[in-house]
């Protein structure tokens, strides 16, 4: 939190189509992100890794301070599209790369920061990384925090589920973290600050 970054949101997800009519049958039913299409800010289809990196570079703030450029690849599910060619092109252009993934696809090598956000009823393949960020609570027992606590991650975060019970979910997340100090609270600060 607080580090300048360009968020690169890929369209498409392997756990939900993004269409409301499909939500009840989806593996992940609580997604609050619009990852369909390319009509968002800066949205487009890019033919080459070079074109995409150029577009991301154009959104990196021009500053007199020496801050390493940082791109966070998210989605939908970014690992459906983030490949070795794109990773190499970002690195050639001095970008550090973070990824926020549901963990159902193994991450390619040379990603600088891996954040896995497991979803209930999915098969977790990426079981190592820098952080695990579990949306909490999820109704299904297959997303209980204790199932992930022995995995090889540097940081363990609970993020309160942002639905009609957001206040209660925040209280439950705080309570769980207090009782299980391996876990830390993660909040969606951009929503609190009113940022897109």
C-alpha positions as CSV (number, residue, x, y, z in Angstrom):
1,X,0.0,0.0,0.0
2,X,1.2,3.5,-0.8
3,X,3.7,2.5,-3.6
4,X,3.1,4.1,-6.9
5,X,2.0,1.6,-9.5
6,X,0.2,1.2,-12.8
7,X,-2.6,-1.3,-12.5
8,X,-2.9,-3.4,-15.7
9,X,-6.3,-5.1,-15.6
10,X,-6.6,-8.0,-18.0
11,X,-10.0,-9.0,-19.2
12,X,-11.2,-12.6,-18.7
13,X,-11.3,-15.0,-15.8
14,X,-11.4,-18.7,-15.5
15,X,-13.7,-18.7,-12.4
16,X,-16.5,-16.5,-13.7
17,X,-17.6,-15.1,-17.0
18,X,-18.2,-11.6,-15.5
19,X,-21.8,-11.7,-16.6
20,X,-24.4,-11.3,-13.8
21,X,-26.6,-14.0,-15.3
22,X,-23.7,-16.5,-14.7
23,X,-22.8,-15.4,-11.2
24,X,-24.9,-18.1,-9.3
25,X,-23.2,-20.9,-11.3
26,X,-19.7,-19.5,-11.1
27,X,-16.9,-20.8,-8.9
28,X,-16.2,-17.3,-7.6
29,X,-19.5,-15.5,-7.0
30,X,-18.4,-12.4,-5.1
31,X,-16.1,-10.7,-7.5
32,X,-16.6,-6.9,-7.4
33,X,-14.4,-6.1,-10.4
34,X,-15.5,-5.3,-14.0
35,X,-13.0,-7.4,-16.0
36,X,-15.1,-7.8,-19.2
37,X,-14.2,-6.0,-22.4
38,X,-11.6,-3.3,-23.0
39,X,-13.7,-0.2,-22.5
40,X,-12.0,0.9,-19.2
41,X,-9.6,3.8,-18.9
42,X,-6.8,3.1,-21.3
43,X,-8.6,-0.1,-22.5
44,X,-7.6,-1.6,-25.8
45,X,-6.4,-4.7,-27.5
46,X,-2.7,-4.9,-27.9
47,X,-1.1,-7.0,-30.7
48,X,2.4,-7.1,-29.2
49,X,4.1,-7.1,-25.8
50,X,6.0,-4.0,-26.9
51,X,2.7,-2.1,-27.6
52,X,1.3,-3.0,-24.2
53,X,4.4,-2.0,-22.3
54,X,4.6,1.3,-24.2
55,X,1.0,2.0,-23.1
56,X,1.8,1.1,-19.5
57,X,5.0,3.2,-19.6
58,X,2.9,6.2,-20.8
59,X,0.9,6.0,-17.6
60,X,3.9,5.9,-15.3
61,X,4.1,9.2,-13.5
62,X,7.0,11.5,-14.6
63,X,8.9,12.3,-11.5
64,X,12.3,13.7,-10.5
65,X,12.6,11.1,-7.8
66,X,14.3,7.8,-8.6
67,X,11.4,5.4,-8.1
68,X,11.4,2.1,-9.9
69,X,8.5,1.7,-12.2
70,X,6.0,-0.9,-11.0
71,X,3.2,-2.6,-12.8
72,X,0.6,-4.7,-11.0
73,X,-1.0,-7.2,-13.3
74,X,-4.5,-8.1,-12.2
75,X,-7.8,-9.1,-13.8
76,X,-10.0,-11.1,-14.0
77,X,-7.2,-13.7,-14.0
78,X,-4.0,-12.1,-15.4
79,X,-2.1,-15.4,-15.7
80,X,-4.4,-16.3,-18.6
81,X,-2.4,-13.7,-20.6
82,X,0.8,-12.7,-18.8
83,X,3.5,-14.7,-20.4
84,X,7.3,-14.9,-20.6
85,X,7.4,-12.5,-23.6
86,X,5.5,-9.8,-21.7
87,X,7.4,-10.3,-18.5
88,X,10.7,-10.0,-20.4
89,X,9.5,-6.8,-22.1
90,X,8.5,-5.2,-18.8
91,X,11.9,-6.0,-17.4
92,X,13.7,-4.6,-20.5
93,X,11.8,-1.4,-19.8
94,X,12.9,-1.3,-16.1
95,X,9.5,-2.3,-14.7
96,X,9.1,-4.4,-11.6
97,X,6.1,-6.8,-12.0
98,X,3.5,-7.7,-9.4
99,X,0.7,-10.1,-10.1
100,X,-2.6,-10.6,-8.3
101,X,-3.9,-14.1,-9.2
102,X,-6.5,-16.5,-8.0
103,X,-3.7,-19.2,-7.9
104,X,-5.4,-21.7,-10.2
105,X,-2.6,-21.3,-12.8
106,X,1.1,-21.6,-12.1
107,X,2.9,-18.3,-12.4
108,X,5.6,-18.0,-15.1
109,X,9.2,-17.3,-13.8
110,X,10.6,-13.9,-13.1
111,X,7.6,-12.2,-11.7
112,X,8.9,-9.9,-8.9
113,X,5.9,-10.1,-6.5
114,X,3.2,-12.8,-6.5
115,X,0.0,-12.2,-4.5
116,X,-2.4,-15.2,-4.5
117,X,-6.0,-14.7,-3.6
118,X,-7.6,-18.2,-3.3
119,X,-11.3,-18.8,-4.1
120,X,-13.4,-21.5,-2.5
121,X,-14.1,-24.6,-4.7
122,X,-11.1,-23.9,-7.0
123,X,-7.9,-25.9,-7.2
124,X,-4.9,-23.9,-6.0
125,X,-1.8,-24.6,-8.1
126,X,0.3,-21.5,-7.1
127,X,1.1,-22.5,-3.5
128,X,4.1,-20.2,-3.0
129,X,4.6,-16.5,-3.3
130,X,5.1,-13.2,-1.5
131,X,1.6,-12.9,-0.1
132,X,-1.6,-14.7,0.2
133,X,-4.7,-12.5,0.3
134,X,-7.8,-14.4,1.3
135,X,-11.2,-12.7,1.0
136,X,-12.9,-13.4,4.3
137,X,-15.3,-14.8,5.2
138,X,-16.2,-17.1,2.3
139,X,-19.2,-19.4,3.0
140,X,-17.5,-22.5,1.8
141,X,-15.2,-24.4,4.2
142,X,-12.6,-24.9,1.4
143,X,-11.6,-21.2,1.9
144,X,-11.0,-21.3,5.6
145,X,-7.8,-19.5,6.6
146,X,-6.4,-22.4,8.5
147,X,-6.1,-24.4,5.3
148,X,-3.5,-22.0,3.9
149,X,-1.5,-21.1,7.0
150,X,1.3,-23.6,6.4
151,X,1.9,-22.6,2.8
152,X,5.1,-20.9,1.7
153,X,4.1,-17.2,1.6
154,X,5.9,-14.3,3.2
155,X,2.7,-12.5,4.3
156,X,-0.8,-13.7,5.1
157,X,-3.7,-11.2,4.7
158,X,-7.4,-11.4,5.3
159,X,-9.4,-8.9,3.2
160,X,-13.0,-8.4,4.4
161,X,-15.6,-9.5,1.8
162,X,-17.1,-6.3,0.3
163,X,-20.8,-7.1,0.1
164,X,-23.9,-6.0,2.0
165,X,-22.3,-7.3,5.2
166,X,-19.0,-5.4,4.7
167,X,-19.0,-4.0,8.3
168,X,-19.6,-7.4,9.9
169,X,-17.1,-9.0,7.6
170,X,-14.5,-6.4,8.6
171,X,-15.2,-7.1,12.3
172,X,-14.9,-10.9,11.7
173,X,-11.6,-10.3,9.8
174,X,-10.2,-8.2,12.6
175,X,-11.3,-10.8,15.2
176,X,-9.7,-13.6,13.2
177,X,-6.4,-11.7,12.9
178,X,-6.3,-10.9,16.6
179,X,-6.8,-14.5,17.5
180,X,-4.4,-15.7,14.7
181,X,-1.5,-13.2,14.5
182,X,0.1,-14.9,11.5
183,X,-2.7,-13.2,9.5
184,X,-2.9,-9.4,8.9
185,X,-5.8,-7.2,7.9
186,X,-5.9,-6.0,4.3
187,X,-8.3,-3.3,3.4
188,X,-9.2,-1.9,0.0
189,X,-7.9,1.5,0.7
190,X,-8.7,2.8,-2.8
191,X,-12.4,2.4,-2.0
192,X,-12.1,4.2,1.3
193,X,-10.3,7.0,-0.4
194,X,-12.8,7.1,-3.3
195,X,-10.2,6.2,-6.0
196,X,-11.2,4.2,-9.1
